[in-house]
Each structure stands twice: as C-alpha cells, then as structure tokens.
Amino acid sequence: MSVMRISDLAKAGGVGVETVRFYQRKGLLAGPRGDAAAGRHYGPDDARRLNFVRRAQTAGFTLAEIGDLIELDRSDNRPRAREMASQRIAALNAEIGRLEQARTSLDKLARDCARGGRGPCPILAAFD
C-alpha cells in the first residue's frame, strides 16, 4: 500500500485517527501530502515513522524524547542514541526495583492474611 488515507495509516500503525493527528500536532509525524481537491495522502515513510513512534513509546520514551530520537535518526547520532537508551534502561531498572519491592511486600501481606487470626486483615490495614 503506497498511498494511504489517514484512516489507512492509523490502521497500519494500530492507532486511531485522532492519535495520528495528535502526533502531527506534537511534530512527530508530518501532515498529509496533497490537497483537499486531489486528496490528502500518506506514504510508506509516514507508516515507518508512526511505527517508530509507537515502538519508542513501548520502550517507555516520552513524546519529547521520541522527538529527540527522530532527530537522532536523521543524523545517525549513535552516541546520543546510546546515551538516551542507557538513561531509559536505568529508569526501567529503578521501576523494576520498585515493582519487585511492592510484590515482596504484597506477597508478605497475603501470607499474613492467609494465616487468619483476629483483628483487621493485614492487607487492608496496610493501606489504611
């Protein structure tokens, strides 16, 4: 599919039309080519860019960071891209640490609750 309408582009990227427009307003995607009379359209490069944005979001990058990544993609600035990836990895590791701590705490509360006994449920009491 070489020429797409916005609905085709959105479907190809697994997003809604409003998401495509939002990314356009944020400067992450170019607007359509053509005019209202001839028909506005998108091409394979637009689909590639949309997929780039979606994959970068999945990796946890913010929209501002994705804008930076797009610029880096144009310039092939590998050192800066690697630095951004390292920072994102550090943030993910910190979040994983927080989640593991939460899981450990909740697991202990669930075991304490399962023991039964008098008084309030340890799970509910922990959140009070």
KESE-657677 format. One line per 10 residues: number of its first residue (from 1); their letters; for each residue x, z, y of N, C-alpha, C, O. Coordinates in Angstrom, 3 decimals. Example, Ala and Ser with C-alpha at 12.3 -4.5 7.8 and 13.67 -1.06 7.14 Angstrom:
1) AS) 13.190/7.800/-5.690/12.300/7.800/-4.500/13.200/7.800/-3.300/14.236/8.465/-3.319 ~ 12.850/7.080/-2.250/13.670/7.140/-1.060/12.900/7.870/0.030/13.409/8.039/1.138
This chain:
1) MSVMRISDLA) 0.859/0.000/-1.178/0.000/0.000/0.000/0.901/0.000/1.236/1.511/1.021/1.551 ~ 0.993/-1.137/1.940/1.914/-1.223/3.062/1.254/-0.886/4.395/1.918/-0.347/5.280 ~ -0.012/-1.184/4.560/-0.723/-0.852/5.792/-1.850/0.106/5.434/-2.670/-0.166/4.557 ~ -1.869/1.234/6.136/-2.857/2.275/5.820/-3.605/2.697/7.076/-3.063/2.685/8.182 ~ -4.837/3.061/6.881/-5.591/3.734/7.931/-5.209/5.209/7.877/-4.544/5.643/6.936 ~ -5.620/5.970/8.867/-5.272/7.389/8.898/-5.825/8.113/7.676/-5.183/9.024/7.154 ~ -7.003/7.718/7.218/-7.570/8.363/6.034/-6.734/8.069/4.792/-6.591/8.923/3.918 ~ -6.183/6.856/4.716/-5.315/6.496/3.589/-4.020/7.298/3.636/-3.545/7.795/2.614 ~ -3.461/7.415/4.825/-2.231/8.186/4.993/-2.461/9.640/4.609/-1.661/10.229/3.883 ~ -3.548/10.213/5.094/-3.867/11.608/4.783/-4.022/11.793/3.275/-3.491/12.747/2.705
11) KAGGVGVETV) -4.743/10.887/2.636/-4.946/10.988/1.187/-3.612/10.877/0.449/-3.362/11.629/-0.493 ~ -2.766/9.955/0.868/-1.455/9.777/0.226/-0.600/11.033/0.361/0.201/11.342/-0.521 ~ -0.772/11.754/1.467/0.002/12.973/1.695/-0.666/14.238/1.192/-0.092/15.324/1.277 ~ -1.875/14.105/0.669/-2.583/15.271/0.154/-3.050/16.227/1.239/-3.136/17.435/1.020 ~ -3.351/15.678/2.412/-3.827/16.489/3.535/-5.080/15.846/4.112/-5.485/14.761/3.696 ~ -5.678/16.523/5.061/-6.830/15.970/5.750/-6.412/15.161/6.971/-5.278/15.257/7.440 ~ -7.331/14.375/7.469/-7.078/13.557/8.650/-6.691/14.437/9.839/-5.802/14.083/10.613 ~ -7.357/15.578/9.981/-7.036/16.466/11.106/-5.620/17.029/11.000/-4.985/17.308/12.017 ~ -5.132/17.195/9.790/-3.754/17.656/9.610/-2.787/16.581/10.086/-1.790/16.893/10.737 ~ -3.063/15.337/9.774/-2.226/14.235/10.261/-2.225/14.242/11.785/-1.167/14.119/12.402
21) RFYQRKGLLA) -3.378/14.382/12.386/-3.460/14.400/13.861/-2.713/15.603/14.433/-2.051/15.498/15.466 ~ -2.822/16.733/13.760/-2.111/17.936/14.200/-0.601/17.684/14.186/0.091/18.000/15.154 ~ -0.096/17.119/13.099/1.333/16.811/13.012/1.746/15.816/14.092/2.858/15.893/14.616 ~ 0.862/14.891/14.424/1.155/13.951/15.507/1.275/14.691/16.840/2.195/14.436/17.617 ~ 0.339/15.610/17.098/0.388/16.378/18.356/1.656/17.216/18.439/2.187/17.431/19.528 ~ 2.148/17.692/17.294/3.367/18.501/17.251/4.632/17.646/17.297/5.740/18.179/17.359 ~ 4.470/16.327/17.267/5.623/15.428/17.329/6.315/15.226/15.991/7.425/14.696/15.944 ~ 5.675/15.640/14.902/6.276/15.498/13.579/5.979/14.139/12.954/6.724/13.668/12.095 ~ 4.905/13.522/13.381/4.525/12.183/12.914/4.264/11.300/14.125/3.770/11.758/15.156 ~ 4.605/10.028/13.978/4.309/9.067/15.039/2.827/8.721/15.001/2.156/8.884/13.982
31) GPRGDAAAGR) 2.347/8.250/16.114/0.969/7.787/16.166/0.842/6.444/15.472/1.841/5.845/15.072 ~ -0.375/5.978/15.332/-0.593/4.700/14.643/-0.074/3.531/15.478/0.033/3.610/16.701 ~ 0.236/2.467/14.787/0.611/1.226/15.457/-0.642/0.360/15.580/-1.629/0.558/14.872 ~ -0.576/-0.579/16.472/-1.729/-1.450/16.678/-2.623/-0.887/17.767/-2.284/0.100/18.419 ~ -3.757/-1.520/17.954/-4.717/-1.054/18.955/-6.113/-1.028/18.351/-6.324/-1.436/17.209 ~ -7.039/-0.549/19.128/-8.401/-0.386/18.619/-8.996/-1.726/18.186/-9.728/-1.786/17.198 ~ -8.687/-2.801/18.919/-9.252/-4.108/18.593/-8.648/-4.658/17.292/-9.365/-5.169/16.432 ~ -7.327/-4.546/17.165/-6.649/-5.094/15.987/-6.672/-4.122/14.813/-6.430/-4.510/13.669 ~ -6.953/-2.909/15.092/-6.950/-1.875/14.056/-5.657/-1.068/14.093/-4.557/-1.621/14.111 ~ -5.815/0.217/14.103/-4.649/1.102/14.100/-4.234/1.327/12.658/-5.073/1.456/11.768
41) HYGPDDARRL) -2.938/1.371/12.443/-2.475/1.497/11.067/-1.158/2.268/10.976/-0.465/2.498/11.967 ~ -0.856/2.648/9.760/0.360/3.371/9.417/1.043/2.613/8.297/0.418/1.813/7.601 ~ 2.329/2.871/8.130/3.077/2.188/7.090/3.779/3.154/6.153/3.571/4.365/6.227 ~ 4.606/2.619/5.276/5.320/3.439/4.294/6.222/4.499/4.926/6.377/5.590/4.377 ~ 6.814/4.186/6.070/7.664/5.181/6.742/6.852/6.388/7.192/7.346/7.515/7.170 ~ 5.613/6.156/7.599/4.745/7.260/8.004/4.401/8.133/6.797/4.368/9.359/6.900 ~ 4.146/7.495/5.658/3.860/8.254/4.437/5.089/9.061/4.021/4.968/10.214/3.608 ~ 6.265/8.454/4.129/7.502/9.159/3.809/7.672/10.380/4.715/8.021/11.465/4.249 ~ 7.424/10.195/6.007/7.582/11.303/6.956/6.578/12.409/6.668/6.925/13.589/6.713 ~ 5.330/12.035/6.371/4.315/13.029/6.044/4.734/13.827/4.812/4.596/15.050/4.791
51) NFVRRAQTAG) 5.237/13.156/3.803/5.698/13.861/2.605/6.896/14.752/2.908/7.012/15.843/2.350 ~ 7.787/14.301/3.784/8.921/15.108/4.223/8.418/16.409/4.845/8.896/17.493/4.512 ~ 7.451/16.288/5.748/6.892/17.465/6.432/6.259/18.417/5.421/6.481/19.627/5.478 ~ 5.479/17.874/4.505/4.801/18.728/3.515/5.802/19.438/2.602/5.637/20.623/2.308 ~ 6.828/18.733/2.155/7.828/19.360/1.279/8.625/20.421/2.035/8.948/21.470/1.477 ~ 8.938/20.155/3.289/9.662/21.146/4.090/8.804/22.392/4.312/9.319/23.510/4.310 ~ 7.497/22.201/4.502/6.595/23.351/4.627/6.568/24.152/3.329/6.573/25.383/3.351 ~ 6.540/23.459/2.216/6.531/24.124/0.918/7.787/24.967/0.734/7.747/26.019/0.095 ~ 8.898/24.506/1.294/10.150/25.261/1.224/10.154/26.435/2.201/11.079/27.247/2.196 ~ 9.119/26.524/3.040/8.988/27.663/3.939/9.465/27.428/5.353/9.499/28.367/6.148
61) FTLAEIGDLI) 9.832/26.216/5.691/10.275/25.947/7.054/9.080/25.933/8.002/7.993/25.483/7.638 ~ 9.290/26.427/9.213/8.258/26.398/10.245/8.143/24.975/10.794/9.014/24.139/10.552 ~ 7.082/24.707/11.523/6.924/23.377/12.111/8.056/23.066/13.085/8.529/21.931/13.140 ~ 8.493/24.057/13.850/9.610/23.835/14.772/10.879/23.496/13.992/11.622/22.591/14.372 ~ 11.122/24.216/12.911/12.291/23.930/12.086/12.188/22.550/11.447/13.190/21.851/11.299 ~ 10.977/22.163/11.070/10.779/20.839/10.484/11.098/19.766/11.517/11.670/18.729/11.182 ~ 10.731/20.011/12.763/11.116/19.080/13.830/12.630/18.947/13.912/13.152/17.846/14.084 ~ 13.334/20.066/13.791/14.800/20.028/13.783/15.315/19.257/12.569/16.257/18.473/12.683 ~ 14.700/19.479/11.415/15.116/18.773/10.204/14.918/17.268/10.340/15.731/16.483/9.853 ~ 13.843/16.869/10.999/13.592/15.441/11.220/14.717/14.844/12.053/15.204/13.752/11.762
71) ELDRSDNRPR) 15.123/15.567/13.089/16.242/15.099/13.910/17.519/15.026/13.084/18.298/14.082/13.217 ~ 17.729/16.022/12.233/18.911/16.017/11.382/18.860/14.859/10.390/19.894/14.279/10.058 ~ 17.671/14.524/9.920/17.513/13.401/9.002/17.940/12.113/9.687/18.536/11.236/9.063 ~ 17.635/12.005/10.957/18.012/10.798/11.718/19.521/10.716/11.924/20.101/9.631/11.908 ~ 20.149/11.874/12.118/21.577/11.878/12.437/22.458/12.157/11.224/23.682/12.050/11.311 ~ 21.857/12.508/10.106/22.591/12.861/8.882/23.593/13.981/9.159/24.740/13.921/8.717 ~ 23.150/15.004/9.896/23.997/16.154/10.231/23.945/17.150/9.073/23.198/18.128/9.114 ~ 24.729/16.896/8.068/24.715/17.734/6.868/25.111/19.183/7.127/24.478/20.083/6.576 ~ 26.128/19.445/7.938/26.479/20.861/8.150/25.321/21.675/8.728/25.093/22.806/8.297 ~ 24.593/21.127/9.687/23.463/21.847/10.278/22.317/21.963/9.280/21.658/23.001/9.216
81) AREMASQRIA) 22.073/20.924/8.508/21.023/20.982/7.491/21.362/22.056/6.461/20.492/22.818/6.040 ~ 22.623/22.112/6.060/23.061/23.121/5.092/22.918/24.529/5.672/22.522/25.458/4.969 ~ 23.243/24.680/6.957/23.091/25.976/7.629/21.620/26.398/7.659/21.299/27.557/7.397 ~ 20.742/25.469/7.974/19.311/25.788/8.004/18.819/26.160/6.609/18.022/27.085/6.455 ~ 19.292/25.438/5.595/18.898/25.762/4.219/19.402/27.142/3.838/18.681/27.904/3.195 ~ 20.618/27.475/4.220/21.173/28.803/3.913/20.363/29.905/4.579/20.102/30.944/3.972 ~ 19.966/29.680/5.822/19.138/30.665/6.524/17.787/30.819/5.827/17.278/31.933/5.699 ~ 17.212/29.722/5.385/15.919/29.771/4.701/16.056/30.490/3.366/15.178/31.263/2.982 ~ 17.158/30.239/2.654/17.414/30.931/1.386/17.531/32.428/1.622/16.989/33.222/0.852 ~ 18.231/32.821/2.675/18.370/34.248/2.986/17.003/34.865/3.275/16.720/35.977/2.830
91) ALNAEIGRLE) 16.162/34.157/4.011/14.820/34.670/4.313/13.982/34.761/3.036/13.238/35.724/2.846 ~ 14.102/33.766/2.170/13.373/33.807/0.896/13.853/34.970/0.026/13.045/35.662/-0.594 ~ 15.161/35.179/-0.015/15.696/36.298/-0.793/15.196/37.638/-0.268/14.892/38.542/-1.046 ~ 15.114/37.763/1.052/14.590/39.003/1.641/13.125/39.192/1.256/12.707/40.297/0.913 ~ 12.352/38.117/1.313/10.938/38.196/0.943/10.785/38.512/-0.544/9.920/39.300/-0.924 ~ 11.607/37.913/-1.371/11.580/38.209/-2.806/11.879/39.682/-3.037/11.241/40.323/-3.872 ~ 12.842/40.219/-2.306/13.161/41.646/-2.419/11.969/42.518/-2.050/11.670/43.495/-2.736 ~ 11.293/42.162/-0.964/10.102/42.927/-0.553/9.006/42.825/-1.616/8.353/43.819/-1.932 ~ 8.807/41.638/-2.159/7.776/41.454/-3.181/8.119/42.209/-4.468/7.239/42.798/-5.096 ~ 9.379/42.192/-4.854/9.776/42.942/-6.055/9.564/44.439/-5.863/9.131/45.137/-6.780
101) QARTSLDKLA) 9.876/44.925/-4.655/9.658/46.345/-4.354/8.164/46.674/-4.404/7.771/47.706/-4.947 ~ 7.339/45.799/-3.839/5.888/46.017/-3.872/5.385/46.009/-5.307/4.555/46.839/-5.678 ~ 5.884/45.071/-6.124/5.462/45.008/-7.521/5.852/46.287/-8.263/5.050/46.825/-9.026 ~ 7.063/46.774/-8.050/7.524/48.000/-8.704/6.647/49.184/-8.304/6.247/49.981/-9.152 ~ 6.352/49.294/-7.017/5.510/50.395/-6.533/4.103/50.315/-7.110/3.545/51.319/-7.553 ~ 3.539/49.118/-7.100/2.184/48.951/-7.617/2.134/49.180/-9.127/1.169/49.743/-9.642 ~ 3.162/48.748/-9.823/3.226/48.977/-11.268/3.231/50.474/-11.563/2.544/50.932/-12.476 ~ 4.004/51.232/-10.794/4.046/52.689/-10.982/2.688/53.310/-10.690/2.227/54.174/-11.436 ~ 2.053/52.881/-9.625/0.725/53.405/-9.297/-0.284/53.090/-10.398/-1.111/53.934/-10.742 ~ -0.218/51.882/-10.952/-1.146/51.501/-12.022/-0.914/52.362/-13.266/-1.872/52.769/-13.923
111) RDCARGGRGP) 0.339/52.639/-13.590/0.629/53.508/-14.740/0.127/54.929/-14.478/-0.452/55.560/-15.362 ~ 0.352/55.431/-13.255/-0.130/56.771/-12.899/-1.647/56.838/-12.985/-2.202/57.836/-13.445 ~ -2.314/55.790/-12.549/-3.780/55.743/-12.592/-4.268/55.726/-14.043/-5.256/56.378/-14.382 ~ -3.570/54.978/-14.886/-3.981/54.851/-16.291/-3.887/56.172/-17.038/-4.578/56.365/-18.038 ~ -3.047/57.080/-16.570/-2.914/58.381/-17.233/-4.169/59.228/-17.074/-4.385/60.184/-17.818 ~ -4.983/58.871/-16.106/-6.204/59.640/-15.864/-5.876/60.924/-15.123/-4.876/61.010/-14.411 ~ -6.714/61.896/-15.296/-6.480/63.169/-14.626/-7.472/63.394/-13.506/-8.358/62.582/-13.238 ~ -7.286/64.511/-12.878/-8.183/64.891/-11.784/-7.656/64.370/-10.454/-6.503/63.958/-10.321 ~ -8.532/64.408/-9.503/-8.148/64.010/-8.158/-8.341/62.527/-7.923/-8.817/61.787/-8.784 ~ -7.962/62.127/-6.746/-8.186/60.722/-6.381/-7.290/59.790/-7.200/-6.228/60.179/-7.687
121) CPILAAFD) -7.738/58.595/-7.327/-6.964/57.544/-8.004/-5.656/57.328/-7.228/-5.698/57.131/-6.014 ~ -4.518/57.359/-7.887/-3.245/57.193/-7.186/-3.121/55.857/-6.440/-2.449/55.770/-5.412 ~ -3.765/54.841/-6.962/-3.717/53.546/-6.287/-4.435/53.634/-4.939/-3.901/53.244/-3.900 ~ -5.665/54.161/-4.989/-6.457/54.254/-3.766/-5.849/55.250/-2.796/-5.871/55.026/-1.586 ~ -5.307/56.341/-3.307/-4.683/57.343/-2.442/-3.451/56.772/-1.734/-3.161/57.148/-0.598 ~ -2.738/55.881/-2.387/-1.538/55.291/-1.778/-1.876/54.434/-0.567/-1.060/54.287/0.342 ~ -3.072/53.872/-0.556/-3.473/53.002/0.547/-4.223/53.737/1.645/-4.536/53.164/2.688 ~ -4.512/55.018/1.400/-5.278/55.809/2.368/-4.393/56.257/3.510/-4.861/56.935/4.424
